[in-house]
Amino acid sequence: MSGRSKEKDRERSWFWKNHLDQWSRSGITQNAYCKANDLKSNRMTYWKNIFKRRSAKLRQDHSLLKASTGSTREARQAGTAPDRSPIKTARSSA
């Protein structure tokens, strides 16, 4: 994707994210918001689904990262490496 295309995609993404945020705070239906702002409701639904999928992907990636680093974090808290060998620290080596 060219730099210009990426920039256009960022602009479009920001445009719809901004409208979705405003609509969610407005308290009116999606159709009413779209009519009031001269937007096509089907495009708003399309972008709403795009953001929903991105959000779900981020949550999934975060939970995978959390699961993969959990044992290392727990080992550090226990003072051992993942293979259960002692972790050398500045205090323990002095």
N, C-alpha and C positions, 0 to 999 in steps of 0.2 A: 504494500500500500504506500502510495507516495505521501510526502510530507503534507501536501495540500489536502489530500483525501483524509488523512488523520486529523488535520485541523478542522475540516468540515464536520467530521464525525464527532469530535469533541464539542463543537458549537451546537450541533443538533442534540447531542446528549444533554448538554447544559440547558438548552432551551426547554426540552421536555421535562427534565428533572425539576426545573424551576416551576413550570406549569403544574406538574403533578403535586409538588409541595404546596403551591398556592391553592390548588383545588382541594387537597385534603384538609386544609385549614378553613376553607370557605363554608363548609357545612351544606353545600348544595350538591345536586346530582351531577354526575359527570357530563351528561347531555346538556344540562343547563349551563354549566361552566364553559363547555365548548362553544355553545351558541353565543354566550356573552363575550367570549374572547376570539370569535371567528376561527375556531379550530375544528378539525374533523375528529369526531369521537372515535372512529376506528383507528386513527393514527395514535390517539392518546392511549387507547387500549393496547396497541402494538408496543408502545414505549413502556407502558406500565408492566407488561409481561417481560420485556427485555430487562428492566431493572430488577424485577422479581427473580429472574433466572440468575442474573449477576450476583444478587444478594445471596441466593441459595448456594451458588458456587463458592462464594467467599466464606460462608459459614462452614461448608463442607471442607474446604481447604484448611480453614482454621482448626476444625476439630481433628483433621488428620495430622496437622502439625503438632497440636497439643498432645495427641496420642503418641506420636513418635518421639517427642521430647520428654514425655512424662517420666519414663524410666531413668533417664539421665538426670533429671531434676531431683527425683527421689533419691538417686544414688548420691548426688552431691550433698543433699540434706543429711543422708546417713553417713557421709564421710568416706564413701567408697566409690570407685569407678564402676561402670556397668558390669565389668567382669568381677566385681566385688573386691578388687585389690585396693589397698588404702590410697587415698589421694594425698600427694605431697603438697603441703602448703608452706608458706614462708615460716609460719610458727612451728610446724611439725618438723621441718628440716633443720631448724636452728638448735 
